[in-house]
Amino acid sequence: MPLTSVEAARALAGALEQSLEAMPQGSRSDAQRALRRLQDVVLPRLEDADAPLLVVVGGSTGSGKSTLVNSLLGRNVSRAGAVRPTTRRPVLVCSQESYAWFMSDRVLPRLAKHAGDGGESLDAITIAVDDTLWPGVGILDAPDIDSVEDGNRRLAAELLDGADLWVFVTSAARYADAVAWKHLEDAASRGLRVAIVLNRVPAGAADEIRADLASLAQRRGLGDVPIMTIDEQPLTDGRLPIDAVAPVGSFLETIGRDAAERAAIVRRSLAGAVSASLGEAMSALDGAREHNRAYEQAIERIEQAVASCAREVASASSDDVLRGEVSARIAEVLGSWDMTRTISRFMSGLGARVMGALRGEAAPDIQVQRDLTGGLAARLADQYHQAWSDALRAARPVLGADQLPDPVLDADAASERARRTAGEWTAEVTEIIRAQAESSHVSGRLLAGGINVVTVSLMVSVFAMTGGLTGLEVGVAGASAALSQTVLESFFGERTVRSLAQQARDALERLAVSSVTDVVAPVSALLDRSDEGARLDALDQALVNAREVLA
């Protein structure tokens, strides 16, 4: 069932809120603006298009915003004075009929609402009732857009984002200020209705300044914006004479009493807010995706390093594992093996094993197997250190050196992990041999001949492999590799031996990849953005749905 406009907007707002932590600072700002617009303008208007308008009276420091509001109402509801900044808490004035609407969380939901003064914190709005005000509007006296206080400036921008209509108050001396026009241009770009009140106009200068201001508004994209002037004159009890502000009052009264005009303003502000929030949400998403891509690339480089180190382990040459003395012992063990005397060698070998055990000596085939396993462990440990260095190098541009773990891998832990992995592989090779022996119905012969010898033969064949499945090509330990081939083929045949060697090599690569991956896991964990990615995916889908329904 297709989403309604309200459902789509709520879903987008929820996805934005959930994704904030997944975004870098720049993208987060865009997301927060989009979220505010959705919550402050889009959702309230979608839920109740006939709700009163929020008219924000905003402008530069000392422009006379509070004085204008007080003068329109004929009483002082908003504090004004010579000390800047003077507007601490925003004051919203509305009729009794509109009071419940403006007090609700559907209007500026991040700000608390209080009746009466109630303090000076910036996280709240004072709601005042004025029975002379028209029910169709609420007038909010906002902080200065160019305040020296950061909190005032941020709040002013937030209130303007939530406005249906902005009454921009400026003075004859400051109407060309750059800060103000940046806000006006932003308002125009998102379709916000704007009216300008030009305050403190010197006598006789109104026409000239109005014309210049109108020309400036045209050039800045505001079009034929209403411009109302107030002559410079003394105040009485902090207020202007009622006739001085009559044009502004008449303008607001027309809007307050004309439902069709309010509806047009709502449509315009809603369309602009939708477009702006969708654009900001997309910008935030793109920025976050780009930010996460740097982490993904770092992880990809680590994965490449892991694969490279694992290949190095699996491609170990005789120089690494089949060292001279080890190769000599392998040749001795395999060369003395005689298939025609299997049984007798097994029985005599049994006696030798018993005597060797009593003397604390391992049988030659067992010792060779230990040598191979130890050589593999040493090779693994070397690659662990290499992978650790590579992982840190890949992560450093993203995380920074201060966020990374110790640059030196714990040598004892690496050695222990390497011995454990090498032992696991040796055991798997033995199981590969056993499984093939059972399948080939040579289990009895295998046991009689010594499974350790055959296991050693397959291990040697794997270490001597350099050409994949094209054959068991030998390296510098040619004699050992050739003997291992002979032993294996005497049991299983040439074709099967190739398959066994590939199985054992695959097992070694798999275990090497797994163990190297475990080694660099602490670095990879620091780069993991999977949770953030899921949130961004949800935002992406919410954006797709919102565009279909709202755009």
PAFIDO-146918 format. One line per field, with one value per residue (C-alpha): x, z, y. Coordinates in steps of 0.5 Angstrom, whole numbers, plus 2048, in hexadecimal, padded with zeros to 3 digits. Example, Ala and Ser with C-alpha at 12.3 -4.5 7.8 and 13.67 -1.06 7.14 Angstrom:
BEGIN
px: c(819, 81B)
pz: c(810, 80E)
py: c(7F7, 7FE)
% end
This chain:
BEGIN
px: c(800, 803, 805, 801, 805, 805, 808, 80D, 80F, 80F, 813, 818, 819, 81A, 81F, 823, 823, 825, 82B, 82E, 833, 835, 837, 83D, 83C, 83B, 836, 832, 831, 82D, 829, 828, 825, 821, 81E, 81C, 819, 815, 813, 812, 80E, 80D, 80A, 805, 803, 801, 7FE, 7FA, 7FA, 7F5, 7F9, 7FB, 801, 808, 80A, 811, 813, 81B, 821, 827, 829, 826, 821, 81B, 818, 815, 813, 80F, 80C, 80A, 808, 803, 800, 800, 803, 80A, 80A, 811, 817, 81B, 821, 827, 82B, 82D, 82B, 824, 820, 822, 81C, 817, 810, 80A, 804, 7FD, 7F6, 7F2, 7F0, 7F7, 7FA, 7F9, 7FC, 802, 803, 803, 809, 807, 80A, 812, 812, 819, 817, 813, 80D, 80C, 806, 809, 810, 812, 81A, 81F, 821, 822, 81F, 818, 813, 80E, 807, 803, 7FC, 7F9, 7F1, 7F2, 7F6, 7F3, 7F2, 7F6, 7FD, 802, 807, 80E, 813, 81A, 821, 826, 828, 82F, 830, 836, 834, 834, 82E, 82A, 82C, 82B, 824, 822, 824, 820, 81A, 81B, 81B, 814, 811, 80B, 80C, 812, 812, 819, 81A, 820, 822, 823, 82B, 82B, 827, 82D, 830, 833, 831, 82A, 82A, 82D, 827, 822, 825, 824, 81D, 81C, 81F, 81A, 814, 813, 80E, 812, 810, 815, 814, 819, 819, 81C, 81C, 81E, 819, 818, 81C, 817, 816, 81D, 81F, 819, 81B, 822, 820, 81B, 820, 825, 81F, 81E, 825, 826, 820, 81A, 816, 811, 811, 80D, 811, 80E, 811, 811, 814, 819, 815, 815, 812, 80D, 80E, 812, 80D, 80C, 805, 800, 7FF, 807, 806, 7FF, 802, 805, 7FF, 7FA, 7FF, 7FF, 7F7, 7F6, 7F9, 7F6, 7EF, 7F0, 7F0, 7F1, 7F8, 7FA, 7F9, 7FD, 803, 802, 803, 809, 80C, 80B, 80D, 814, 815, 814, 818, 81E, 81D, 81E, 824, 827, 826, 829, 82F, 830, 82F, 834, 839, 838, 839, 83F, 842, 840, 844, 84A, 849, 847, 84D, 852, 84E, 84F, 857, 857, 853, 858, 85E, 85B, 85A, 861, 864, 860, 862, 869, 868, 865, 86B, 870, 876, 87B, 880, 87A, 878, 87C, 882, 889, 889, 882, 882, 887, 883, 87D, 881, 884, 87D, 87A, 880, 880, 879, 878, 871, 873, 875, 86F, 86D, 874, 876, 870, 872, 879, 877, 873, 878, 87D, 877, 876, 87E, 87E, 878, 87C, 882, 87D, 87F, 879, 879, 87C, 875, 872, 878, 878, 870, 872, 877, 873, 86D, 872, 875, 86E, 86D, 873, 870, 869, 86C, 870, 86A, 866, 86B, 86B, 863, 863, 868, 864, 85D, 860, 863, 85C, 858, 85C, 85A, 853, 853, 85A, 860, 85D, 857, 85B, 85D, 864, 868, 86C, 869, 869, 86F, 86D, 865, 867, 86C, 866, 861, 866, 867, 860, 85E, 864, 862, 85A, 85D, 861, 85B, 857, 85C, 85C, 854, 855, 859, 855, 84F, 852, 855, 84E, 84B, 851, 850, 858, 857, 85A, 860, 860, 860, 866, 86A, 869, 864, 869, 86E, 868, 866, 86D, 86D, 867, 869, 870, 86C, 868, 86E, 872, 86C, 86D, 868, 861, 85E, 863, 867, 86C, 871, 877, 87B, 882, 880, 87F, 881, 87C, 877, 878, 878, 872, 86F, 871, 86E, 867, 867, 868, 862, 85D, 860, 862, 85B, 859, 85F, 85E, 857, 85A, 85F, 85A, 855, 85B, 85D, 856, 856, 85C, 85A, 853, 857, 85C, 857, 852, 858, 85B, 854, 854, 85A, 858, 851, 853, 854, 84F, 84A, 84C, 84A, 844, 83E, 839, 834, 835, 834, 82D, 82B, 82D, 829, 823, 824, 825, 81E, 81A, 81D, 81A, 814, 813, 815, 80F, 80A, 80C, 810)
pz: c(800, 7FE, 804, 805, 805, 80D, 80D, 808, 80C, 812, 810, 80D, 813, 817, 812, 813, 81A, 81A, 815, 819, 81D, 816, 813, 813, 816, 80F, 80D, 814, 813, 80D, 810, 816, 812, 80E, 814, 817, 811, 810, 818, 818, 811, 80D, 812, 816, 80F, 80C, 812, 813, 80D, 810, 816, 818, 814, 818, 817, 819, 81A, 819, 817, 819, 820, 822, 81C, 820, 820, 827, 827, 820, 824, 82A, 826, 822, 828, 82C, 832, 834, 833, 830, 834, 830, 832, 830, 833, 82E, 82D, 830, 82E, 832, 832, 82C, 82D, 829, 829, 827, 828, 82D, 827, 825, 82B, 82C, 825, 826, 82D, 82A, 828, 821, 821, 822, 825, 828, 82C, 832, 833, 839, 83B, 83D, 83E, 842, 841, 83C, 839, 832, 832, 832, 830, 834, 831, 832, 831, 82E, 82C, 827, 823, 81D, 81E, 817, 819, 81F, 81F, 822, 824, 822, 825, 820, 81A, 81B, 823, 826, 82A, 826, 829, 827, 820, 820, 823, 81E, 818, 81B, 81C, 815, 812, 816, 813, 80E, 80D, 80F, 811, 810, 814, 812, 813, 80D, 810, 80F, 80A, 806, 80B, 808, 80E, 80D, 805, 806, 80A, 805, 7FF, 803, 805, 7FD, 7FB, 7FF, 7FD, 804, 804, 806, 808, 809, 80E, 80D, 814, 816, 810, 810, 80E, 806, 805, 804, 7FD, 7FB, 800, 7FE, 7F7, 7F8, 7FD, 7F8, 7F3, 7F7, 7F9, 7F1, 7F0, 7F6, 7F4, 7F8, 7F3, 7F4, 7FC, 800, 803, 809, 80C, 812, 813, 819, 81F, 826, 82A, 830, 835, 830, 82B, 824, 823, 820, 81A, 818, 818, 815, 80E, 812, 816, 810, 80C, 812, 813, 80B, 80C, 813, 810, 809, 809, 802, 802, 808, 804, 7FF, 804, 807, 800, 7FE, 805, 804, 7FD, 7FF, 806, 802, 7FD, 801, 806, 801, 7FE, 805, 806, 800, 801, 808, 805, 7FF, 804, 809, 804, 801, 808, 809, 803, 806, 80B, 806, 802, 808, 80A, 802, 803, 809, 806, 800, 805, 809, 802, 800, 807, 806, 7FF, 802, 807, 802, 7FD, 802, 7FE, 801, 803, 808, 80B, 807, 80A, 809, 80F, 80F, 807, 809, 80E, 80A, 804, 809, 80C, 805, 802, 807, 806, 802, 800, 7FF, 806, 809, 80E, 811, 811, 815, 81A, 81B, 81B, 821, 825, 823, 825, 82C, 82D, 82A, 82F, 835, 833, 832, 82A, 825, 81F, 819, 815, 81B, 81C, 815, 815, 81B, 817, 812, 817, 81A, 814, 812, 818, 817, 810, 813, 819, 814, 810, 816, 817, 810, 810, 816, 813, 80D, 811, 815, 80E, 80B, 811, 813, 80E, 810, 818, 819, 81D, 824, 823, 821, 825, 827, 820, 822, 823, 829, 827, 82C, 82A, 823, 823, 828, 822, 81D, 820, 821, 81A, 818, 81C, 819, 812, 814, 817, 811, 80C, 810, 810, 808, 808, 80C, 808, 801, 804, 806, 7FF, 7FC, 800, 802, 80A, 80C, 808, 80A, 811, 810, 80C, 811, 810, 813, 80D, 808, 80C, 80B, 804, 802, 806, 803, 7FC, 7FE, 800, 7F9, 7F5, 7F1, 7EB, 7ED, 7EA, 7E4, 7E8, 7EF, 7EC, 7F1, 7F4, 7F7, 7FB, 7F5, 7F8, 7FE, 7F9, 7F4, 7FA, 7FD, 7F6, 7F6, 7FC, 7FB, 7F4, 7F7, 7FB, 7F7, 7F0, 7EC, 7EB, 7F2, 7F4, 7F1, 7F4, 7FB, 7FA, 7F8, 7FE, 803, 7FF, 800, 807, 808, 805, 808, 80F, 80D, 80B, 812, 816, 813, 813, 81A, 81B, 818, 81B, 820, 81B, 816, 81C, 81C, 815, 815, 813, 812, 817, 814, 80D, 80F, 811, 80B, 807, 80B, 80A, 802, 802, 806, 801, 7FB, 7FE, 800, 7F9, 7F6, 7FB, 7FD, 7F7)
py: c(800, 807, 80B, 812, 818, 819, 811, 813, 819, 816, 810, 815, 819, 812, 810, 817, 816, 80F, 811, 817, 813, 810, 817, 81B, 822, 826, 820, 820, 828, 827, 821, 825, 82B, 826, 823, 829, 82B, 825, 825, 82D, 82E, 828, 823, 828, 82B, 824, 822, 829, 82D, 832, 833, 83B, 83D, 83F, 846, 847, 84E, 84E, 852, 855, 857, 85E, 85E, 85F, 858, 858, 85F, 85E, 858, 85C, 861, 85D, 85A, 861, 85E, 85B, 854, 853, 856, 85C, 860, 863, 85E, 858, 853, 854, 84F, 849, 844, 845, 847, 845, 849, 845, 846, 841, 83D, 83B, 83A, 833, 832, 836, 833, 82C, 828, 829, 830, 830, 829, 82A, 830, 830, 835, 839, 83E, 844, 846, 840, 842, 843, 83C, 83C, 835, 837, 83C, 841, 840, 847, 847, 84E, 84E, 853, 84F, 84B, 844, 842, 844, 844, 849, 847, 84C, 848, 84A, 84E, 84A, 84D, 84D, 84D, 847, 840, 83D, 843, 843, 83B, 83C, 842, 83D, 837, 83C, 83E, 837, 836, 83C, 83D, 844, 848, 850, 852, 858, 85D, 864, 869, 869, 862, 85F, 85D, 858, 852, 84D, 850, 84F, 848, 846, 849, 845, 83F, 840, 842, 83C, 837, 83B, 83F, 845, 84B, 852, 858, 85D, 863, 866, 86D, 870, 878, 87D, 87D, 877, 872, 872, 872, 86C, 868, 868, 866, 861, 85E, 85E, 85A, 855, 854, 853, 84E, 84A, 84C, 84F, 854, 853, 858, 85E, 862, 868, 86B, 872, 874, 876, 876, 871, 871, 86C, 868, 868, 86B, 86F, 86A, 86E, 86D, 866, 866, 863, 85D, 85C, 85C, 857, 852, 853, 852, 84B, 84A, 84B, 848, 840, 840, 844, 840, 83A, 83C, 83E, 837, 834, 838, 837, 830, 82F, 832, 82F, 828, 82A, 82C, 826, 821, 825, 826, 81E, 81C, 821, 81E, 817, 818, 81B, 815, 810, 813, 814, 80C, 80B, 80D, 807, 802, 803, 803, 7FC, 7FA, 7FB, 7F7, 7F1, 7F2, 7F2, 7EB, 7E8, 7E9, 7E7, 7E1, 7DF, 7E0, 7DB, 7D6, 7D7, 7D6, 7D4, 7CF, 7D4, 7D6, 7D0, 7CA, 7CD, 7C9, 7C5, 7C3, 7C2, 7BD, 7B9, 7B9, 7B6, 7B1, 7AF, 7AE, 7AB, 7A6, 7A4, 79E, 79C, 794, 794, 798, 793, 791, 798, 79A, 794, 796, 79D, 79C, 799, 79F, 7A4, 7A1, 7A1, 7A9, 7AA, 7A8, 7AC, 7B2, 7B2, 7B3, 7AE, 7B1, 7B1, 7B5, 7B9, 7BB, 7BD, 7C1, 7C5, 7C6, 7C9, 7CD, 7D0, 7D2, 7D5, 7D9, 7DB, 7DD, 7E1, 7E5, 7E6, 7E8, 7EE, 7F0, 7F0, 7F4, 7F9, 7FA, 7FA, 800, 804, 803, 806, 80B, 810, 80F, 80E, 812, 80F, 811, 80D, 806, 801, 7FF, 7FF, 7F9, 7F3, 7EE, 7E9, 7E4, 7E4, 7E4, 7DE, 7DA, 7DC, 7D9, 7D3, 7D1, 7D3, 7CF, 7C9, 7CA, 7C9, 7C3, 7C0, 7C1, 7BE, 7B8, 7B8, 7B9, 7B3, 7AF, 7B0, 7AF, 7A8, 7A6, 7A8, 7A5, 79E, 79F, 7A0, 79A, 79B, 7A3, 7A1, 79B, 7A0, 7A6, 7AB, 7B0, 7AF, 7B0, 7B6, 7B9, 7B7, 7BB, 7C1, 7C1, 7C1, 7C7, 7CB, 7C9, 7CB, 7D1, 7D0, 7CF, 7C8, 7C8, 7C3, 7C3, 7C7, 7C7, 7CD, 7CC, 7C6, 7C2, 7BB, 7BC, 7BE, 7B8, 7B3, 7B6, 7B5, 7AE, 7AC, 7AF, 7AC, 7A5, 7A6, 7AA, 7AB, 7B1, 7B4, 7B3, 7B6, 7BC, 7BD, 7BC, 7C1, 7C6, 7C4, 7C5, 7CC, 7CE, 7CC, 7D0, 7D6, 7D6, 7D5, 7DB, 7E0, 7DE, 7DF, 7E5, 7E8, 7E7, 7EA, 7F1, 7F1, 7F6, 7FB, 7F9, 7FA, 801, 802, 7FE, 802, 7FD, 800, 807, 804, 800, 807, 80B, 805, 806, 80E, 80D, 809, 80E, 813, 80F, 80E, 815, 818, 813, 816, 81D, 820)
% end
